[in-house]
């Protein structure tokens, strides 16, 4: 008898089914045939006839094979040729897909590199900005339970001081009466001259109350905190806790430092503790803490304390606010002379340390960089679409061989994910490098917490999520497109794989329009910041910035107890310096433009009626004679001179010089010289105005010009530390520093100078935050513009290559080459124009978000809104011209023959 | 059923032969429409059977008029199995080779009931036309 099973097996040999199934079917059907044969023979048929009859049964074995193939799942396919899958675990399938994706991507290195670089740029920039935001805005502040920390101010909105320092007695009242705080503490900056060893050095200290460290949740790493006894007037206040940095720098990291002595302002201070390295208050310039010893006897009008509190467990800021408001009105009621009109203001540490403008500008940068990422995704999606078109045949073959659509879709998505993840990894690298650059620029940018910036788990999660999301974003639509092939058309030899090509081209065009729109919006934003910055650089500071040196001079309080003692020092120093070689002019001032030392005062002006709610006030400096000449500030009337210096009989003419803005505001249309003004800060003295000085932008080029007045430093001589301003004739004003130091040492070797700055540098630094925002936004806009142009170019180049035949026919039928040029340029520019128009609309409606970042330019500045789209269209024209030129040079013969 | 009446015992005239052939073609078509499924489901309704047994029963009950070739029977069984209407299982009996037995599933039972009533309505309708 014939072996029917092997007979069947042979006939089903070509089946693409799992081998075990193949064998089972052969066995089952073979058995059937064998039974049939046996039956026929048993019925009396001759074996040969029975054999023939049964063989007849197999005559349509091809039908059997076809039917079985249709029903039984395919054999596990070779991944390179088939897209189908048997019953495998999804992990296995994923691994196979990844290997397949890697092979596929490696076959098209140009596409792969382009896609990865584009995305890595977007992801890198996004991750870099996120790193900064993560640290500054999202990471908790470096204090124990930072949510419970509160900043408290005295507040007098009517006088224009919504947030003002607190006085000693008011602070003590707050501390004694409040119940919503676990503790309330105060601090104030204090300067000392350290003379223990080597050159005298200015020490940056903070005078703090004993509660200060507990409020922040800090305990000294060595030694102990201040005691109540050390923190009261008349107590043993000559103790100090040094910072970790100071301990390393000046005390040689001596572990036995507790109990040793430092000479500060000629007084011995006992070191009682060392702060931990992580102590994050006052930046890295703080050297030590001393007791504040708040004094209830001090004036309530003397506001100089920074007050902080830690909320009681479970307490809220709102509860504290309402309690403190009650306490403040009680104080105002009890002490009307000093506290009338004064209330209290509270804010969380977070709102205080990370101010709204910083958060605003970071948010704008994050939005901008997210747009760049979107544009990058758009470009990669467009690339994928074009690639999907050229892979149409491959996909069709896989579908024809039985791959399910979901399977192909998944495969294409895996490819997209692979690109996204590689780009994400490179993006983290880019982010790490650019974050370092940003951190280097950070202090100049005025960003808080810059020293804390680092990559952390959250950044990596962010980068990963960004990569996956963008992978889905740029991968899904092209994958949906590509996995829907029309077999017949695509499989035909020589076909352009163009089924669904129109839809694909439409999709790519839409992407390009969106990219152009986003780029235009970004470019307009960048344009506005650039215009603001240019405007700002044309703002006149009101004095001559060049070759102007400033520094601070601190006269130790133990030697210079009175104003006249200080005046004598400067009266001897200034002539000495003025005659030094290379010095054009020298003067002193209590404050310098863009530097510290400003103060403001209330005024009483005879004959001027203030409008309700508007304070009559001015900022003021004390300056020596010759200040205006040294600064090159124009002056009408006369400068301060010896006439103003107190006579031996104690009398002096109380005089003042005011600014142009002050003159215009309080004496409109009148020459104020010879008029009088009573100045609270000068002891309420009525002063005669002897001169009007030009306006100076003391608080930054972008700050409002307010009223400003000057008093003579020879009359009001107790201000310490003073600033020295020196106009040099030399190319490098810094070269005077040694001579100045020498001159001062000759007068008093214990007087230090510090904070030496060229005003030009200060000015440049003051523009730092704007420059930072402008550079970043411009950088993002440039990337966006490049990507969008590349996208436009890609779409047109593809279009031309698809339409080569069409163009050839047109040319053969007599179309002029310029017609072809016009045709292609027209299509490209239509996309660019649509995008530009949309971008202008987007930028116009989003203009309010950038309002705080622009200076003296409207956020809907017509020039920017016209110039930016024009520039973009120019670049778009170039991007379109290149493919159009290729279209123009199509040889009709070659084009027609090519298919 | 109607087509049984065209059966003849012993030798067949050419006329009769044509009739049978014709019926086979109809049956073939009907099978594709689902009557073949009905036949198989009905056969395994009360007991599990292997493929050859089914073909024997069909041949016997139709008195040779209906025969399933392996090329249609087994793909049909696999299809029904894939749809979950029958399940196939290799069964070994002492002294015999193992055989694959098919039994109906609850889902198959529902389908069988539907197909059976559909078929009866169809045949009834045809009978009413032909016998009128």
Interface residues (C-beta under 8 A of the other chain):
Chain A: X24 X25 X28 X29 X31 X32 X33 X35 X36 X39 X57 X58 X60 X61 X63 X64 X67 X68 X70 X71 X72
Chain B: X51 X52 X55 X56 X69 X70 X71 X72 X73 X74 X75 X78 X79 X82 X90 X97 X99 X100
